[in-house]
């Protein structure tokens, strides 16, 4: 959907906050769901990695960065900041943060990619035995290091005194709410990505929490996405006078925001997102049973989201480009794009950040097979691009039966929208038309804005704005290339079975 200028924006306006794993953004949208050109304030941040698989960040500096983002967006809005009618928020799913009795961080933020709890995920599966399937059906999530149960068990095991000091467990957004409003509540959407929410009954799973030594009082109260937050604390009401009296709505998960932002709010449309990681998601009203290799999260009380996420998306090309000293938009990738399908002789498992769906190999590591003296950087780049596409195709094979027979696949995410070659590879690997949003599209932020517009009553339904996906940007698969890629995918699966077939997952 094309952006609009501040002068031409259709009032009232919405401030959208997009809290991502690599940057925080604040930007304005108008009543038609159009991003307002020049309104965005984006500030990058880095997570901290540890040799044992840790991926973490500190909550207080991250909150300070968010405050600066809001300052910047309001400054860019000028006099029109007074026309802001609501604030919508989307945030990275799965983060875990412990807060002490004073509401101060007692632990770092453990991000979804933090794999230090992999052994605890295995121990939990063994401990619950035959109950594992029932727990997955209740929570929509299997035991894996990306979710809270394994992380909580790891924290209790490795730092029992620190675990005991935690008075409240939450996501980063709960800390944000506590700082801004003096009260923390979490949406069904954010809670559904923890692995500790009963996604059918929409309550915390007290049986599982008790197994993890987490008291019900240590979990943040639950609300739906359309229940406004309390008033801003005086410090921030004075700082942001334009926002002091407008409703702020609870954060939704970033994946849910991307679905809303690209119009994928029903079974007729599958959202395919490739950023740092990647995912395919479909909103399936009434579907709360978790397929074996997928998860079930929530957009809200009415809308379950079924899908799968890979841990390795744009981060694979970023890592490989840095290793090879090749710019993402440089001649190296142009040479990779010009290669024929699967013509490099390489088979890659792109598991540099472990793996989630479809294999759920918590302790997986990447592998490259087929290297010779003739292997060039463009061969590695092309093979890595195809390897990520294969993982997404496996998820699509599982998601497809849950979607409408006639459905559209809509691509979004910063890592993929700027690469027509990757979009075509994905269409060919999937064997299905792929419609791409514009390269500078902000689907997740738009989703947060549309949810706020809908909650405020400014639009009647989430799809009441122009469709951002048009046939003008549709990539169509070639049957011959599809067959070639499917052979490459089978070769990848054979390597995966060889290296990880006995992994307890």
N, C-alpha and C positions, 0 to 999 in steps of 0.2 A: 504494500500500500504506500503510495507516494507520501512523503512528508509535506507539511504545509508551513508557510511562514508564520511568524508570530502575529503579524498584522492581519493575516487572513484566517487565523484559527477561529473555529466556531466555538464560542463560549457556551457553557462554562468549561473550564479546564480541569485537568486532573494531573497531579504530581505522581509519577510512578517511580518507585525505588526498586532497582534490580540488583540484588546482592549476590554476586557470582563468586566462583572459586578463584578467579584471577583478578577481578576488578569489581568495584562498586559503582553504580550509576544512578543518577537522579535526572529525570527528564520529564518534559511536559507533553501531554496528549490533549487533543481537543475532543469535543463531544462526538465527533465522527470516528474516533479511534485513530486519528492521524498524529504521528509524532510531529512535534513542532521543531522545525529545523533551527539549529543553533541553541537549543535550550539545554542540551545535555552537559552535565558535569560528570566525567568519568575519571576515577582514580584507581590506579593499579595497586595490588597488594600481592605479597608472596607468602606462601605457606612455608613452614619449616619442616624439613625432612630429617629423619634420623637413620643411622645405619641399620637399625633393627626393623625398619618398615614403618616408622612413625610419620604421619603427615598431620601437622597441627598448626594452629595459629593462636594468637593472644586476643582475647575479646575486647579489652579496653582500647588498644590502638585501632582495632578494626571499627569499633563504635565511633571513635574520634574521626576516622576517615569518612564514615557515613555522614556525620554532622557537616563536615566540609563539603561533601557532595550536595547536600541539601542547601547549604549556604550558596554554593555556586549556581545551582539551578534557579533559585529564587532571584539571585542577582541578575541572571540572564533574562528572567521574565519581566523585570522592571515593573512598570505600573500594572501590567496585566497579572501580576502575582495575586492581586486582589480578586481576580476572577476564578481562582482555584476553588473548586467545590468539594474535593475529596483527595485523599492520599491512598494509593494502593501499593502493596509491597509483594514482591516475589523473592524467595531466598533459596540458596542451595539446600537440598534435602540432606538428611542423615547425620548432621553434625550433632555432637554430644558435648555438653558443657555442664560442669558442676558448679553450683553457686553456694556460698556459705550463708549463715543465718543473717548476715547483713546485706545479702544480695551481691556480694563481690565474687569475682571468679575464683574458684578454689582449684580449678584444673584448667589446662589449655583447652581450646576447642579441638576436639578430635574430629577430623574431616572424614568424609566417606572413604577416602583412599587409604586411611590409616589401617595397616594390616597387622599390627602387633597382636591383635586378638585372634588371629587365625587359629591358633591351637585351642583357644577357649570355644570357638565355634564348633570345632570337631568334638571337644569334650561335652558340650551341651547336646549335640546330636546323639552321642553315645549314651549320655546320662538319661535323656528322655525316652530313648528307644522308640518304641512303636507310637509314642505320643507325638513324634515330630510332625507327622502329616496333619494331625488335628491342630497343632499349634500353628502350622503354616496356613491352614484354612482360616483360623481365627484372625491371625495378624496380617495375612497377606504376604508374609515374608518368611523366607527360610533362614536358618542360622548361618550367618556369614559375617565376616569382620566389618562389613560396611554398615551393619545395623547395631542398634544399642545393646541388645542382650549380650553379645560377645564382648563388646567394649566394656560394659558394666562389670562383667565377670573378670575381665582382665585387670581393670582398675582395682577391684576389690582384692584380687590375688596379689598384684604387684605393689600396691600401696594401700594397705588396709587402714592405716591411720588417716591418710588423706581422704579415702572413701568415706570414712566415718564423719569427717568434718563437713561433708556436703549436706546441705539442708534441702536443696531443690535441684533436680536434674532437668535440663531443658536443651533447646537448640539455641543457636546464636540469636535468633529473633526474639526469644524470650528474655534474654539479657537486654536487647534493644528496647523492648517494651517496658521492662523494669526501669531502665534509665529514663525513658521518655515520659512514661505515664505513671510510674510508681507502682505498677501492678503488672504481673505477667500472666497472660493467657495465651494458649496456643490453638491454632485452627485444626480442624479435623484433617485438613490437607497436610500441614506440617507434621502432625502427629502420625499420620499414616506412613510416613517414610522412616519411622523409628524402629519398626519391628516389635513394638510394644503396645500398639493400639489394636483393639478388637475392631476390625474394619467393618464388621456386620452390625454390631451393637453400638459402635461409636463411643466406647468407653475404654479406659486403660485396662489392659489385661492383667487383673490383679493376681491371678494365679501365677502367671509368668513373672510378674514383678516380685512376688514373694519368693519365688525360687532364686531370684537374683539379689535378695536381701534389700529390696527397694520398697519402702513403705508407701502406701497410696498418697499420703500427705506430701511426699517428696516429688510428686509429679504435678506439672502445671495444669490448672483447670482447662477444660476443653470448651471451645466455642466454634460456631460456624463462621465462614468467611465474611458473612454480611452483618455480623454483630460488631458495632463500632467499639474502638478502644475507649478507655476513659480519657478525660481531658488531659492535654499536655501539662506537664509540670511547669510551674511558673517560670523557671529558668529558660525553658525552651519556648514557652508561649511568648515571652518577651523578646527572645532572639528571632522568632519567626512569626511576627504578628499576623501575616497573611494566612497562617495555618492554625492559629490559636483556636478558632471556632469552627473549623471544618472537620468532618469525620475522618479519622484514620481507621483503616480496616486491617484486620489481622493478616499476617503474611500467609501466602500460599506457597507451595513447593514450586521451585523454578520449572520443573517439567510440566506441572499442571498449568503454569502460566504460559508456557510455550504452546501447549495445546489450544488454550483459549485464544492466544494471539494469532495463531494461524488458522483459526476457524475449525479446529478438530475437537468439537464438543459433542459428537455423536458417532455412532458406529459406521457412518458413511465416509469417514476421513481418518487416516492414520497419520500422526505426526512423527516425522523422522528428524531427530535433532543430532547434529554433530558439532560439539564445541570441544572442550578439553576431553570429555568422554563422549559417549553417544547413546542414543536410546530410540526405541519405537514405542509409541503409546496410543491406545485407543480408548475413548470413553464409551463404556458399555453399561448403560442403566440396567440395574437388576443383576449384573454379573459380579458376585462377590466371592465366588470360588476361585482359588488361585490355581491356575494350571501348573503342572510340575516344575517347569523351567522358567516360569514368569512370576511376576509379583502383582499384587493388587494394592493400589494406593487410592487416595481420594482427592477430587477437586473440592467437593463439598458433600453435604448430607445426601444429596440426590444423585451424585455422579461419581461412581467408581472409575478408576483408570487402571486398565490392565496393560502390562507391557514388560519390557526387559531393557536393561541398561548394560552396556559394555564399559569397562573401565578405561578403555583405550580408544581414543578417537583422534582429534587433532593433536593431542599430546605426542602421539607416535611420530607424526611428520615433523612436529616441532623439535622433538628429541633427535630424530635422525638428521634433520636439516642442520641442527647445531653441531652434531657429531661430524657431519660431512662438510660443514662450513658452506652450506647452500642456502640462499635466501628463498623463502617460501614463494615469492613472486619472480624469482630470477630464472636464468636460462636453464639451470639444472632441472627444475620442474617442468619447464617447457619441453625439454628433451624427454623427460619421463612421460609426459602426456602424449608425445608423438609415437611412443612404442606401441606395437600391436598387443592385444590382450594376452596376458600370461606367457610372454615370449622371453622371459628373463632367466628361466631355469631355477627360480628360487621358490622356496616355500617358507613362509614366515608365520610364526605364532606371535602376534603383536601384544604380548602380555607384559609390557614394561611396568604396568601398575597393577599387576595381578589380574584377576578376571572375575566378573560377575556373570550375568547371563551370557550364553545359555549353559556353559559348563560348570560355573560356580566353583572353579578350582581356586580356592582361597590362597594357596601358596604357589600359584603358577608363576613361572618366569618366561620371558620371551626367548625365542629361538629363531635362528636363520639357518636354513639348510640349502645346500646347492651352490655355495660360493666357489668360484674358480678364478683363475688369473684374468679371465675375460670380463668379470663382473665390474660394472661401472656404477658411479653414484646414481645415475638415472635409473639403472636396473633396481637398485635398492629402494629408491623412492617410489617407483611404480609398483613394485612388489608389496611394499608396506601399505600403499593406498588400497590395493586390491585386497590385502589381508584384512584390513579393517572392514571393508565392504562385505567380505565373506561372513564376518561375525555378525554384522547387522542383518545380513540375509537369513542367517539361521534364526534370529529373533523374529524376523518378518514371517518366516514359515510357520512359527508358533502363533503369532498374533493374527495372521490373516484369517484363520477360521472364525475368529471372534468378531471380525468386522463384517459389514454388509457385503453381499456378494459383489456388488458394484461399489467400489470405493476409490477414493483418491488418496495417494500418498504425498504429503506435503513436506518438503525439506526446509529446515530452518537451522540456524546456528552459525556463528561466525567462522568456524573452521571450514565449512563446506560451501557456503553461498558465494564465496569469492573464487571458487575453482570449478569452472564449467567442466573440465576434464573429469574431476572426481564425481560430479553430479551424473555425468554420462556413464561412468563406470558403475555407479550405484544402480542406475536404472537398468543397465545391462545385467548386473549380477542378480538383482531382484527379479528381473523378468517382468517388470510392471512399470507403467508410466510414473514418472516422478516430477511433480510440480514444485519448482523452487520459488521461494519468496525473493524479493529484491536483495542484492548483495548487502545493503546497509540496513536491512530490516531488523527491528528490535521486537521479535515475537514475544519473548518473555515479559519485557516491560509493558508491551501493549496488553498482554493478558492481564497483568496486574491492574492496568488502567481500566480495562473493560469490566473487570470484576468490581472495581470501585464505582464505576458509572452505573452498573446494574444494581449494586447494593444501595446506592443513593436514590435509585428510581429515575435516573436521567436517561437510561435506555431500558426498554421493556424486557429485552432478552439479551443474552450474551452474543448472539449473532445478528444483532440489529444494526450493525455498521457494515460498510462495504467489505466484501470478501477480499482479503489481501492476496489470495492465490488466484492467478489467472492462467488460462491456457497458453498465453503468449510465452510463458517460461517453462514449458513442459518438455522433459527429456524422455524420448521413447526408446524402448529397448530393441536391440537387434537380436534376432533369434540365434544367429551363428555365434555372435559374441557371448550370448547367454550360455550356450552349450559349452563354449571354451572355458568360461569362468566357472561353471558348475564342476567341470573336471578339476580345476584348480582348487575349488572348495573341498572336494572329496579328498584331494591330496593333503590339504591342511588338516582335515579331520583325522586322517590316518596318522599324521605326525602327532596330533594332539592325543590320540588314543595311545600311541607308543610312549609318549612322555608323561601323560597325566591320567591314563586310563585307570590306574589303581588308586588315584587320590580319593580320600574319604570326603565326599562332598554330597 
